[in-house]
Amino acid sequence: ITEAVGTPVGLQKRGLGRMALSGASNFTGQVNVFEGQLDAIGATALGASGSLLNGTVVQSGASLGFGGGTINESLQLAGNGRVVGGTGVGAL
């Protein structure tokens, strides 16, 4: 999804495929990655920073990929959920 996402309800990634968010999103809900991989390309791809409602949860067996910028929000990994990609010090 290359357009900005702007809703207060968050986002759920389901299904074994891969999905990429690259727009400057300003939604304030939680991101849940249940299956497959969600790629966050850019600092605000996972929504607006600073909201208490934000955060990303990567469920067991799912993946979060990222590249470009710093993602400034909470990240929870459940079971064998994983983060892939990124370079440099503090990539995770």
N, CA, C and O atoms as a CHARMM CRD file, in Angstrom:
* protein
*
  368
    1    1 ILE  N      0.86000  -1.16400   0.00000 PROA 1      0.00000
    2    1 ILE  CA     0.00000   0.00000   0.00000 PROA 1      0.00000
    3    1 ILE  C      0.90500   1.22400   0.00000 PROA 1      0.00000
    4    1 ILE  O      1.66500   1.43900   0.94400 PROA 1      0.00000
    5    2 THR  N      0.82400   2.01800  -1.04600 PROA 2      0.00000
    6    2 THR  CA     1.70100   3.18600  -1.15200 PROA 2      0.00000
    7    2 THR  C      1.01500   4.47500  -0.73100 PROA 2      0.00000
    8    2 THR  O      1.68500   5.48500  -0.51800 PROA 2      0.00000
    9    3 GLU  N     -0.30100   4.46000  -0.60600 PROA 3      0.00000
   10    3 GLU  CA    -1.02800   5.64000  -0.14500 PROA 3      0.00000
   11    3 GLU  C     -1.04500   5.66000   1.38100 PROA 3      0.00000
   12    3 GLU  O     -0.92500   4.62000   2.02800 PROA 3      0.00000
   13    4 ALA  N     -1.19500   6.84800   1.94000 PROA 4      0.00000
   14    4 ALA  CA    -1.28200   6.97500   3.39100 PROA 4      0.00000
   15    4 ALA  C     -2.55100   6.31500   3.90500 PROA 4      0.00000
   16    4 ALA  O     -3.60900   6.40300   3.28300 PROA 4      0.00000
   17    5 VAL  N     -2.43000   5.66100   5.03700 PROA 5      0.00000
   18    5 VAL  CA    -3.57500   5.05300   5.70000 PROA 5      0.00000
   19    5 VAL  C     -3.90200   5.94600   6.88800 PROA 5      0.00000
   20    5 VAL  O     -3.01700   6.23600   7.69200 PROA 5      0.00000
   21    6 GLY  N     -5.14200   6.38600   7.02000 PROA 6      0.00000
   22    6 GLY  CA    -5.49600   7.30200   8.09500 PROA 6      0.00000
   23    6 GLY  C     -6.79700   6.92900   8.76900 PROA 6      0.00000
   24    6 GLY  O     -7.83500   7.52500   8.48300 PROA 6      0.00000
   25    7 THR  N     -6.75800   5.95500   9.65800 PROA 7      0.00000
   26    7 THR  CA    -7.94300   5.55200  10.39900 PROA 7      0.00000
   27    7 THR  C     -7.56600   5.37200  11.85900 PROA 7      0.00000
   28    7 THR  O     -6.39200   5.17300  12.16900 PROA 7      0.00000
   29    8 PRO  N     -8.53200   5.43800  12.75700 PROA 8      0.00000
   30    8 PRO  CA    -8.22400   5.21600  14.17500 PROA 8      0.00000
   31    8 PRO  C     -8.35800   3.75700  14.60100 PROA 8      0.00000
   32    8 PRO  O     -8.36300   3.47400  15.79900 PROA 8      0.00000
   33    9 VAL  N     -8.46500   2.83000  13.66400 PROA 9      0.00000
   34    9 VAL  CA    -8.76300   1.44800  14.03200 PROA 9      0.00000
   35    9 VAL  C     -7.59400   0.48900  13.89500 PROA 9      0.00000
   36    9 VAL  O     -7.74800  -0.68900  14.21700 PROA 9      0.00000
   37   10 GLY  N     -6.45800   0.92700  13.44300 PROA 10     0.00000
   38   10 GLY  CA    -5.31900   0.04300  13.31700 PROA 10     0.00000
   39   10 GLY  C     -5.35400  -0.80100  12.06100 PROA 10     0.00000
   40   10 GLY  O     -6.10700  -0.52500  11.12700 PROA 10     0.00000
   41   11 LEU  N     -4.52300  -1.83900  12.05300 PROA 11     0.00000
   42   11 LEU  CA    -4.37200  -2.66500  10.86700 PROA 11     0.00000
   43   11 LEU  C     -4.08700  -4.10100  11.28300 PROA 11     0.00000
   44   11 LEU  O     -3.35400  -4.34000  12.24100 PROA 11     0.00000
   45   12 GLN  N     -4.66700  -5.05400  10.56300 PROA 12     0.00000
   46   12 GLN  CA    -4.39500  -6.46900  10.79400 PROA 12     0.00000
   47   12 GLN  C     -3.88400  -7.08600   9.50700 PROA 12     0.00000
   48   12 GLN  O     -4.52100  -6.95700   8.46200 PROA 12     0.00000
   49   13 LYS  N     -2.74800  -7.75000   9.57100 PROA 13     0.00000
   50   13 LYS  CA    -2.19500  -8.47500   8.42400 PROA 13     0.00000
   51   13 LYS  C     -2.46200  -9.94700   8.66100 PROA 13     0.00000
   52   13 LYS  O     -1.94900 -10.54400   9.60700 PROA 13     0.00000
   53   14 ARG  N     -3.28300 -10.53100   7.77600 PROA 14     0.00000
   54   14 ARG  CA    -3.60300 -11.95900   7.85300 PROA 14     0.00000
   55   14 ARG  C     -3.27500 -12.60600   6.51400 PROA 14     0.00000
   56   14 ARG  O     -3.21100 -11.92000   5.49400 PROA 14     0.00000
   57   15 GLY  N     -3.07100 -13.89500   6.50900 PROA 15     0.00000
   58   15 GLY  CA    -2.73900 -14.61600   5.28500 PROA 15     0.00000
   59   15 GLY  C     -1.23700 -14.79900   5.16400 PROA 15     0.00000
   60   15 GLY  O     -0.46200 -14.01200   5.70800 PROA 15     0.00000
   61   16 LEU  N     -0.83200 -15.83200   4.45700 PROA 16     0.00000
   62   16 LEU  CA     0.58400 -16.20400   4.38500 PROA 16     0.00000
   63   16 LEU  C      1.40700 -15.33200   3.46000 PROA 16     0.00000
   64   16 LEU  O      2.63500 -15.41900   3.48500 PROA 16     0.00000
   65   17 GLY  N      0.79400 -14.50600   2.65800 PROA 17     0.00000
   66   17 GLY  CA     1.52100 -13.66200   1.70800 PROA 17     0.00000
   67   17 GLY  C      2.29100 -12.54600   2.37400 PROA 17     0.00000
   68   17 GLY  O      2.38700 -12.46300   3.59900 PROA 17     0.00000
   69   18 ARG  N      2.83800 -11.68600   1.52200 PROA 18     0.00000
   70   18 ARG  CA     3.64900 -10.55400   1.96100 PROA 18     0.00000
   71   18 ARG  C      2.94100  -9.26600   1.56200 PROA 18     0.00000
   72   18 ARG  O      2.39300  -9.16700   0.46400 PROA 18     0.00000
   73   19 MET  N      2.95200  -8.27900   2.45700 PROA 19     0.00000
   74   19 MET  CA     2.31200  -6.99800   2.19800 PROA 19     0.00000
   75   19 MET  C      3.27700  -5.89900   2.62000 PROA 19     0.00000
   76   19 MET  O      3.96100  -6.02200   3.63500 PROA 19     0.00000
   77   20 ALA  N      3.33100  -4.82000   1.83700 PROA 20     0.00000
   78   20 ALA  CA     4.23200  -3.71700   2.16000 PROA 20     0.00000
   79   20 ALA  C      3.44300  -2.43900   2.36700 PROA 20     0.00000
   80   20 ALA  O      2.51800  -2.13900   1.61100 PROA 20     0.00000
   81   21 LEU  N      3.81200  -1.68600   3.39600 PROA 21     0.00000
   82   21 LEU  CA     3.27100  -0.35300   3.64900 PROA 21     0.00000
   83   21 LEU  C      4.40200   0.64000   3.42000 PROA 21     0.00000
   84   21 LEU  O      5.43600   0.56300   4.08400 PROA 21     0.00000
   85   22 SER  N      4.21700   1.56700   2.49200 PROA 22     0.00000
   86   22 SER  CA     5.28600   2.52500   2.23500 PROA 22     0.00000
   87   22 SER  C      4.80400   3.96800   2.27000 PROA 22     0.00000
   88   22 SER  O      5.61000   4.88100   2.09000 PROA 22     0.00000
   89   23 GLY  N      3.52500   4.20100   2.49500 PROA 23     0.00000
   90   23 GLY  CA     3.00900   5.56300   2.58200 PROA 23     0.00000
   91   23 GLY  C      3.24200   6.15400   3.96200 PROA 23     0.00000
   92   23 GLY  O      3.55800   5.43900   4.91300 PROA 23     0.00000
   93   24 ALA  N      3.08200   7.46200   4.06000 PROA 24     0.00000
   94   24 ALA  CA     3.20100   8.16500   5.34000 PROA 24     0.00000
   95   24 ALA  C      1.85800   8.06900   6.05600 PROA 24     0.00000
   96   24 ALA  O      1.00700   8.94400   5.89800 PROA 24     0.00000
   97   25 SER  N      1.66800   7.03100   6.82500 PROA 25     0.00000
   98   25 SER  CA     0.38200   6.75600   7.46300 PROA 25     0.00000
   99   25 SER  C      0.24000   7.51600   8.77600 PROA 25     0.00000
  100   25 SER  O      1.22700   7.76200   9.47100 PROA 25     0.00000
  101   26 ASN  N     -0.99700   7.88500   9.11100 PROA 26     0.00000
  102   26 ASN  CA    -1.22400   8.59700  10.37100 PROA 26     0.00000
  103   26 ASN  C     -2.31100   7.93500  11.21600 PROA 26     0.00000
  104   26 ASN  O     -2.90900   8.58400  12.07500 PROA 26     0.00000
  105   27 PHE  N     -2.57300   6.64300  10.97800 PROA 27     0.00000
  106   27 PHE  CA    -3.56200   5.96500  11.81100 PROA 27     0.00000
  107   27 PHE  C     -3.01600   5.78400  13.21600 PROA 27     0.00000
  108   27 PHE  O     -1.80200   5.78500  13.42200 PROA 27     0.00000
  109   28 THR  N     -3.90900   5.62700  14.18000 PROA 28     0.00000
  110   28 THR  CA    -3.47800   5.56700  15.57700 PROA 28     0.00000
  111   28 THR  C     -3.79100   4.24600  16.26300 PROA 28     0.00000
  112   28 THR  O     -3.62800   4.13600  17.47800 PROA 28     0.00000
  113   29 GLY  N     -4.22600   3.26500  15.53500 PROA 29     0.00000
  114   29 GLY  CA    -4.50800   1.97100  16.13900 PROA 29     0.00000
  115   29 GLY  C     -3.29700   1.05800  16.11200 PROA 29     0.00000
  116   29 GLY  O     -2.26100   1.38600  15.53300 PROA 29     0.00000
  117   30 GLN  N     -3.44300  -0.07600  16.74000 PROA 30     0.00000
  118   30 GLN  CA    -2.37900  -1.07400  16.80900 PROA 30     0.00000
  119   30 GLN  C     -2.27800  -1.85900  15.49800 PROA 30     0.00000
  120   30 GLN  O     -3.28100  -2.11000  14.83000 PROA 30     0.00000
  121   31 VAL  N     -1.05400  -2.23800  15.14800 PROA 31     0.00000
  122   31 VAL  CA    -0.79800  -3.10300  13.99000 PROA 31     0.00000
  123   31 VAL  C     -0.57600  -4.51800  14.52200 PROA 31     0.00000
  124   31 VAL  O      0.24700  -4.73100  15.41200 PROA 31     0.00000
  125   32 ASN  N     -1.31000  -5.47800  13.97200 PROA 32     0.00000
  126   32 ASN  CA    -1.14500  -6.87900  14.34400 PROA 32     0.00000
  127   32 ASN  C     -0.78100  -7.67400  13.10700 PROA 32     0.00000
  128   32 ASN  O     -1.50400  -7.65300  12.11100 PROA 32     0.00000
  129   33 VAL  N      0.34300  -8.37700  13.17100 PROA 33     0.00000
  130   33 VAL  CA     0.77000  -9.24100  12.07100 PROA 33     0.00000
  131   33 VAL  C      0.51300 -10.66400  12.53300 PROA 33     0.00000
  132   33 VAL  O      1.24300 -11.20200  13.36600 PROA 33     0.00000
  133   34 PHE  N     -0.54000 -11.27300  11.97900 PROA 34     0.00000
  134   34 PHE  CA    -0.94000 -12.61100  12.40000 PROA 34     0.00000
  135   34 PHE  C     -0.25200 -13.70200  11.58500 PROA 34     0.00000
  136   34 PHE  O      0.11400 -14.74600  12.12500 PROA 34     0.00000
  137   35 GLU  N     -0.07600 -13.46300  10.28300 PROA 35     0.00000
  138   35 GLU  CA     0.50900 -14.47100   9.38500 PROA 35     0.00000
  139   35 GLU  C      1.29700 -13.76200   8.29500 PROA 35     0.00000
  140   35 GLU  O      1.07600 -12.58200   8.02300 PROA 35     0.00000
  141   36 GLY  N      2.21300 -14.48600   7.67500 PROA 36     0.00000
  142   36 GLY  CA     2.98200 -13.92700   6.57100 PROA 36     0.00000
  143   36 GLY  C      3.93200 -12.84100   7.04500 PROA 36     0.00000
  144   36 GLY  O      4.38900 -12.84500   8.18800 PROA 36     0.00000
  145   37 GLN  N      4.22200 -11.90700   6.13500 PROA 37     0.00000
  146   37 GLN  CA     5.15800 -10.83100   6.45800 PROA 37     0.00000
  147   37 GLN  C      4.57500  -9.48500   6.07800 PROA 37     0.00000
  148   37 GLN  O      4.01000  -9.31400   4.99800 PROA 37     0.00000
  149   38 LEU  N      4.72400  -8.53500   6.98500 PROA 38     0.00000
  150   38 LEU  CA     4.36700  -7.14300   6.73100 PROA 38     0.00000
  151   38 LEU  C      5.65100  -6.34700   6.66600 PROA 38     0.00000
  152   38 LEU  O      6.42600  -6.34900   7.62200 PROA 38     0.00000
  153   39 ASP  N      5.89700  -5.65700   5.54200 PROA 39     0.00000
  154   39 ASP  CA     7.08500  -4.82300   5.38400 PROA 39     0.00000
  155   39 ASP  C      6.71100  -3.36600   5.62600 PROA 39     0.00000
  156   39 ASP  O      5.79300  -2.84600   4.99200 PROA 39     0.00000
  157   40 ALA  N      7.40700  -2.71500   6.52800 PROA 40     0.00000
  158   40 ALA  CA     7.20700  -1.30100   6.82700 PROA 40     0.00000
  159   40 ALA  C      8.36500  -0.53000   6.20000 PROA 40     0.00000
  160   40 ALA  O      9.51200  -0.66400   6.62600 PROA 40     0.00000
  161   41 ILE  N      8.05800   0.27200   5.19400 PROA 41     0.00000
  162   41 ILE  CA     9.09300   1.01000   4.46400 PROA 41     0.00000
  163   41 ILE  C      8.89500   2.49000   4.75300 PROA 41     0.00000
  164   41 ILE  O      8.03700   3.13500   4.15100 PROA 41     0.00000
  165   42 GLY  N      9.67300   3.01700   5.65700 PROA 42     0.00000
  166   42 GLY  CA     9.56400   4.41100   6.06600 PROA 42     0.00000
  167   42 GLY  C      9.17500   4.53000   7.52600 PROA 42     0.00000
  168   42 GLY  O      8.56600   3.62700   8.09900 PROA 42     0.00000
  169   43 ALA  N      9.53600   5.65400   8.11800 PROA 43     0.00000
  170   43 ALA  CA     9.37200   5.85600   9.55700 PROA 43     0.00000
  171   43 ALA  C      7.92400   5.86700  10.01500 PROA 43     0.00000
  172   43 ALA  O      7.65200   5.49800  11.15700 PROA 43     0.00000
  173   44 THR  N      6.97700   6.27800   9.16500 PROA 44     0.00000
  174   44 THR  CA     5.58400   6.35100   9.59400 PROA 44     0.00000
  175   44 THR  C      4.70200   5.32200   8.89500 PROA 44     0.00000
  176   44 THR  O      3.47900   5.46100   8.89200 PROA 44     0.00000
  177   45 ALA  N      5.29200   4.31000   8.31500 PROA 45     0.00000
  178   45 ALA  CA     4.50400   3.27600   7.63000 PROA 45     0.00000
  179   45 ALA  C      3.57900   2.53200   8.58300 PROA 45     0.00000
  180   45 ALA  O      2.51900   2.06400   8.16900 PROA 45     0.00000
  181   46 LEU  N      3.96300   2.41500   9.85900 PROA 46     0.00000
  182   46 LEU  CA     3.14800   1.69700  10.83300 PROA 46     0.00000
  183   46 LEU  C      2.23500   2.62500  11.62700 PROA 46     0.00000
  184   46 LEU  O      1.71000   2.23300  12.67000 PROA 46     0.00000
  185   47 GLY  N      2.04300   3.83800  11.14900 PROA 47     0.00000
  186   47 GLY  CA     1.11600   4.76700  11.78400 PROA 47     0.00000
  187   47 GLY  C      1.81100   5.90900  12.48200 PROA 47     0.00000
  188   47 GLY  O      3.03900   5.98900  12.52800 PROA 47     0.00000
  189   48 ALA  N      0.98600   6.79900  13.03000 PROA 48     0.00000
  190   48 ALA  CA     1.47800   7.99000  13.70500 PROA 48     0.00000
  191   48 ALA  C      2.24100   7.60400  14.97100 PROA 48     0.00000
  192   48 ALA  O      1.84400   6.68100  15.68200 PROA 48     0.00000
  193   49 SER  N      3.31600   8.29900  15.24300 PROA 49     0.00000
  194   49 SER  CA     4.07300   8.02000  16.46400 PROA 49     0.00000
  195   49 SER  C      3.52500   8.87400  17.60300 PROA 49     0.00000
  196   49 SER  O      2.90900   9.91400  17.37100 PROA 49     0.00000
  197   50 GLY  N      3.74900   8.43600  18.79800 PROA 50     0.00000
  198   50 GLY  CA     3.37700   9.20400  19.96900 PROA 50     0.00000
  199   50 GLY  C      2.01300   8.89000  20.55400 PROA 50     0.00000
  200   50 GLY  O      1.70200   9.36600  21.64600 PROA 50     0.00000
  201   51 SER  N      1.20100   8.12200  19.88700 PROA 51     0.00000
  202   51 SER  CA    -0.11400   7.78100  20.42500 PROA 51     0.00000
  203   51 SER  C     -0.00700   6.57900  21.35600 PROA 51     0.00000
  204   51 SER  O      0.73400   5.63500  21.08500 PROA 51     0.00000
  205   52 LEU  N     -0.75200   6.62500  22.44900 PROA 52     0.00000
  206   52 LEU  CA    -0.76600   5.48600  23.37100 PROA 52     0.00000
  207   52 LEU  C     -1.44100   4.27300  22.76200 PROA 52     0.00000
  208   52 LEU  O     -1.26900   3.15900  23.25600 PROA 52     0.00000
  209   53 LEU  N     -2.21400   4.46900  21.69000 PROA 53     0.00000
  210   53 LEU  CA    -2.91700   3.36700  21.04400 PROA 53     0.00000
  211   53 LEU  C     -2.03300   2.62500  20.04400 PROA 53     0.00000
  212   53 LEU  O     -2.38200   1.53100  19.60100 PROA 53     0.00000
  213   54 ASN  N     -0.90200   3.20700  19.68900 PROA 54     0.00000
  214   54 ASN  CA    -0.02300   2.60600  18.69300 PROA 54     0.00000
  215   54 ASN  C      0.75200   1.43700  19.26100 PROA 54     0.00000
  216   54 ASN  O      0.73400   1.16600  20.46200 PROA 54     0.00000
  217   55 GLY  N      1.42000   0.77000  18.37300 PROA 55     0.00000
  218   55 GLY  CA     2.25100  -0.36600  18.72300 PROA 55     0.00000
  219   55 GLY  C      2.05400  -1.43600  17.67200 PROA 55     0.00000
  220   55 GLY  O      1.05000  -1.45600  16.96100 PROA 55     0.00000
  221   56 THR  N      3.02000  -2.31700  17.58500 PROA 56     0.00000
  222   56 THR  CA     2.95800  -3.40500  16.61600 PROA 56     0.00000
  223   56 THR  C      3.19000  -4.71200  17.33900 PROA 56     0.00000
  224   56 THR  O      4.11400  -4.84000  18.14300 PROA 56     0.00000
  225   57 VAL  N      2.33400  -5.68900  17.04300 PROA 57     0.00000
  226   57 VAL  CA     2.45400  -7.02500  17.62600 PROA 57     0.00000
  227   57 VAL  C      2.67200  -8.00700  16.48400 PROA 57     0.00000
  228   57 VAL  O      1.85900  -8.08600  15.56300 PROA 57     0.00000
  229   58 VAL  N      3.77000  -8.75400  16.54500 PROA 58     0.00000
  230   58 VAL  CA     4.07900  -9.77200  15.55100 PROA 58     0.00000
  231   58 VAL  C      3.82200 -11.11900  16.21200 PROA 58     0.00000
  232   58 VAL  O      4.53600 -11.52400  17.12900 PROA 58     0.00000
  233   59 GLN  N      2.79300 -11.80500  15.73200 PROA 59     0.00000
  234   59 GLN  CA     2.38000 -13.07100  16.33300 PROA 59     0.00000
  235   59 GLN  C      3.33800 -14.20000  15.94800 PROA 59     0.00000
  236   59 GLN  O      4.12200 -14.07000  15.00800 PROA 59     0.00000
  237   60 SER  N      3.26300 -15.28600  16.67400 PROA 60     0.00000
  238   60 SER  CA     4.10200 -16.45600  16.43800 PROA 60     0.00000
  239   60 SER  C      3.96900 -16.92800  14.98600 PROA 60     0.00000
  240   60 SER  O      2.86200 -17.15400  14.49800 PROA 60     0.00000
  241   61 GLY  N      5.09800 -17.07100  14.31200 PROA 61     0.00000
  242   61 GLY  CA     5.11700 -17.53300  12.93200 PROA 61     0.00000
  243   61 GLY  C      5.03500 -16.42100  11.90100 PROA 61     0.00000
  244   61 GLY  O      5.20800 -16.69000  10.71200 PROA 61     0.00000
  245   62 ALA  N      4.78000 -15.18400  12.30500 PROA 62     0.00000
  246   62 ALA  CA     4.68700 -14.05000  11.38600 PROA 62     0.00000
  247   62 ALA  C      5.98900 -13.25600  11.41800 PROA 62     0.00000
  248   62 ALA  O      6.83400 -13.46000  12.29000 PROA 62     0.00000
  249   63 SER  N      6.13800 -12.33400  10.43800 PROA 63     0.00000
  250   63 SER  CA     7.36000 -11.53300  10.35000 PROA 63     0.00000
  251   63 SER  C      7.03000 -10.07100  10.07400 PROA 63     0.00000
  252   63 SER  O      6.04500  -9.75400   9.40800 PROA 63     0.00000
  253   64 LEU  N      7.87300  -9.19300  10.59900 PROA 64     0.00000
  254   64 LEU  CA     7.82500  -7.77300  10.29000 PROA 64     0.00000
  255   64 LEU  C      9.14500  -7.41400   9.63500 PROA 64     0.00000
  256   64 LEU  O     10.20800  -7.58700  10.23000 PROA 64     0.00000
  257   65 GLY  N      9.07900  -6.91000   8.40200 PROA 65     0.00000
  258   65 GLY  CA    10.28100  -6.44700   7.71900 PROA 65     0.00000
  259   65 GLY  C     10.28900  -4.93300   7.72900 PROA 65     0.00000
  260   65 GLY  O      9.22500  -4.31500   7.74800 PROA 65     0.00000
  261   66 PHE  N     11.46300  -4.32100   7.71700 PROA 66     0.00000
  262   66 PHE  CA    11.49800  -2.86200   7.68700 PROA 66     0.00000
  263   66 PHE  C     12.72600  -2.37700   6.95100 PROA 66     0.00000
  264   66 PHE  O     13.72400  -3.08500   6.82100 PROA 66     0.00000
  265   67 GLY  N     12.62600  -1.16100   6.47900 PROA 67     0.00000
  266   67 GLY  CA    13.74800  -0.53300   5.80600 PROA 67     0.00000
  267   67 GLY  C     13.48300   0.95100   5.65000 PROA 67     0.00000
  268   67 GLY  O     12.38700   1.34500   5.25200 PROA 67     0.00000
  269   68 GLY  N     14.43700   1.75300   5.94800 PROA 68     0.00000
  270   68 GLY  CA    14.32800   3.19000   5.78400 PROA 68     0.00000
  271   68 GLY  C     13.70000   3.88800   6.97000 PROA 68     0.00000
  272   68 GLY  O     12.50000   3.75400   7.21000 PROA 68     0.00000
  273   69 GLY  N     14.49000   4.61900   7.70200 PROA 69     0.00000
  274   69 GLY  CA    13.97500   5.39800   8.81900 PROA 69     0.00000
  275   69 GLY  C     13.94600   4.63100  10.12000 PROA 69     0.00000
  276   69 GLY  O     14.25500   3.44100  10.17800 PROA 69     0.00000
  277   70 THR  N     13.57100   5.34100  11.15400 PROA 70     0.00000
  278   70 THR  CA    13.44600   4.77400  12.48600 PROA 70     0.00000
  279   70 THR  C     11.97000   4.66200  12.82600 PROA 70     0.00000
  280   70 THR  O     11.22600   5.63300  12.68800 PROA 70     0.00000
  281   71 ILE  N     11.55000   3.51400  13.26000 PROA 71     0.00000
  282   71 ILE  CA    10.15900   3.31300  13.65200 PROA 71     0.00000
  283   71 ILE  C     10.08800   3.51600  15.15300 PROA 71     0.00000
  284   71 ILE  O     10.67100   2.75200  15.92300 PROA 71     0.00000
  285   72 ASN  N      9.37000   4.55200  15.56400 PROA 72     0.00000
  286   72 ASN  CA     9.34600   4.96000  16.95900 PROA 72     0.00000
  287   72 ASN  C      8.03400   4.55000  17.62000 PROA 72     0.00000
  288   72 ASN  O      7.15900   5.38700  17.83800 PROA 72     0.00000
  289   73 GLU  N      7.89600   3.27200  17.93600 PROA 73     0.00000
  290   73 GLU  CA     6.73300   2.77100  18.65000 PROA 73     0.00000
  291   73 GLU  C      7.06800   1.44000  19.28400 PROA 73     0.00000
  292   73 GLU  O      8.11000   0.85000  18.99800 PROA 73     0.00000
  293   74 SER  N      6.18300   0.96700  20.14600 PROA 74     0.00000
  294   74 SER  CA     6.44000  -0.30100  20.82000 PROA 74     0.00000
  295   74 SER  C      6.30800  -1.46400  19.84300 PROA 74     0.00000
  296   74 SER  O      5.52100  -1.41900  18.89800 PROA 74     0.00000
  297   75 LEU  N      7.08400  -2.48800  20.09000 PROA 75     0.00000
  298   75 LEU  CA     7.07900  -3.69200  19.25700 PROA 75     0.00000
  299   75 LEU  C      7.05600  -4.90200  20.17900 PROA 75     0.00000
  300   75 LEU  O      7.88700  -5.02900  21.07900 PROA 75     0.00000
  301   76 GLN  N      6.09400  -5.78600  19.94400 PROA 76     0.00000
  302   76 GLN  CA     5.99100  -7.02100  20.72400 PROA 76     0.00000
  303   76 GLN  C      6.14100  -8.20900  19.79500 PROA 76     0.00000
  304   76 GLN  O      5.50000  -8.27200  18.74500 PROA 76     0.00000
  305   77 LEU  N      6.98200  -9.14300  20.17900 PROA 77     0.00000
  306   77 LEU  CA     7.14900 -10.37600  19.43000 PROA 77     0.00000
  307   77 LEU  C      6.57500 -11.51400  20.26900 PROA 77     0.00000
  308   77 LEU  O      7.00300 -11.73700  21.40100 PROA 77     0.00000
  309   78 ALA  N      5.60300 -12.23100  19.70300 PROA 78     0.00000
  310   78 ALA  CA     4.96100 -13.33400  20.41400 PROA 78     0.00000
  311   78 ALA  C      5.52500 -14.65400  19.90000 PROA 78     0.00000
  312   78 ALA  O      5.66600 -14.83700  18.69000 PROA 78     0.00000
  313   79 GLY  N      5.84400 -15.56400  20.79600 PROA 79     0.00000
  314   79 GLY  CA     6.35200 -16.87400  20.38300 PROA 79     0.00000
  315   79 GLY  C      7.56700 -16.74000  19.49400 PROA 79     0.00000
  316   79 GLY  O      8.56900 -16.14600  19.89400 PROA 79     0.00000
  317   80 ASN  N      7.48900 -17.29200  18.27500 PROA 80     0.00000
  318   80 ASN  CA     8.62200 -17.18600  17.35400 PROA 80     0.00000
  319   80 ASN  C      8.36700 -16.12700  16.27200 PROA 80     0.00000
  320   80 ASN  O      8.88300 -16.23900  15.16000 PROA 80     0.00000
  321   81 GLY  N      7.57000 -15.09900  16.59900 PROA 81     0.00000
  322   81 GLY  CA     7.42800 -13.94800  15.70300 PROA 81     0.00000
  323   81 GLY  C      8.79300 -13.31500  15.51300 PROA 81     0.00000
  324   81 GLY  O      9.62000 -13.35300  16.42400 PROA 81     0.00000
  325   82 ARG  N      9.05100 -12.72500  14.33300 PROA 82     0.00000
  326   82 ARG  CA    10.39800 -12.20900  14.10600 PROA 82     0.00000
  327   82 ARG  C     10.39100 -10.90100  13.32800 PROA 82     0.00000
  328   82 ARG  O      9.42800 -10.56400  12.64000 PROA 82     0.00000
  329   83 VAL  N     11.48900 -10.18400  13.46100 PROA 83     0.00000
  330   83 VAL  CA    11.73400  -8.96400  12.70500 PROA 83     0.00000
  331   83 VAL  C     12.87700  -9.26400  11.76200 PROA 83     0.00000
  332   83 VAL  O     13.89900  -9.81500  12.17000 PROA 83     0.00000
  333   84 VAL  N     12.70500  -8.89700  10.48400 PROA 84     0.00000
  334   84 VAL  CA    13.73400  -9.15200   9.48200 PROA 84     0.00000
  335   84 VAL  C     14.09800  -7.85800   8.78100 PROA 84     0.00000
  336   84 VAL  O     13.28900  -6.93200   8.71300 PROA 84     0.00000
  337   85 GLY  N     15.31700  -7.79200   8.25800 PROA 85     0.00000
  338   85 GLY  CA    15.75800  -6.60500   7.53100 PROA 85     0.00000
  339   85 GLY  C     16.38800  -5.60200   8.46200 PROA 85     0.00000
  340   85 GLY  O     16.67200  -5.89800   9.62200 PROA 85     0.00000
  341   86 GLY  N     16.60400  -4.41000   7.93900 PROA 86     0.00000
  342   86 GLY  CA    17.23600  -3.35800   8.71400 PROA 86     0.00000
  343   86 GLY  C     18.74400  -3.51400   8.74400 PROA 86     0.00000
  344   86 GLY  O     19.26900  -4.62000   8.62100 PROA 86     0.00000
  345   87 THR  N     19.42000  -2.41800   8.90600 PROA 87     0.00000
  346   87 THR  CA    20.87500  -2.44700   8.96200 PROA 87     0.00000
  347   87 THR  C     21.35100  -1.46300  10.00900 PROA 87     0.00000
  348   87 THR  O     20.62500  -0.54400  10.38700 PROA 87     0.00000
  349   88 GLY  N     22.54200  -1.65400  10.46500 PROA 88     0.00000
  350   88 GLY  CA    23.16400  -0.68800  11.35100 PROA 88     0.00000
  351   88 GLY  C     22.87200  -0.97100  12.81400 PROA 88     0.00000
  352   88 GLY  O     22.12500  -1.88700  13.16100 PROA 88     0.00000
  353   89 VAL  N     23.49100  -0.14900  13.66400 PROA 89     0.00000
  354   89 VAL  CA    23.33500  -0.25800  15.10500 PROA 89     0.00000
  355   89 VAL  C     21.90400   0.05700  15.47300 PROA 89     0.00000
  356   89 VAL  O     21.32800   1.01700  14.96000 PROA 89     0.00000
  357   90 GLY  N     21.32900  -0.72200  16.34100 PROA 90     0.00000
  358   90 GLY  CA    19.96600  -0.47000  16.79600 PROA 90     0.00000
  359   90 GLY  C     18.90600  -0.83300  15.77600 PROA 90     0.00000
  360   90 GLY  O     17.81600  -0.26000  15.78300 PROA 90     0.00000
  361   91 ALA  N     19.20700  -1.77100  14.90800 PROA 91     0.00000
  362   91 ALA  CA    18.24700  -2.17200  13.87900 PROA 91     0.00000
  363   91 ALA  C     16.97300  -2.72000  14.48900 PROA 91     0.00000
  364   91 ALA  O     15.90700  -2.62000  13.88200 PROA 91     0.00000
  365   92 LEU  N     17.06200  -3.28800  15.65900 PROA 92     0.00000
  366   92 LEU  CA    15.85600  -3.80700  16.32400 PROA 92     0.00000
  367   92 LEU  C     15.61500  -3.02000  17.59100 PROA 92     0.00000
  368   92 LEU  O     14.65200  -3.28700  18.31000 PROA 92     0.00000
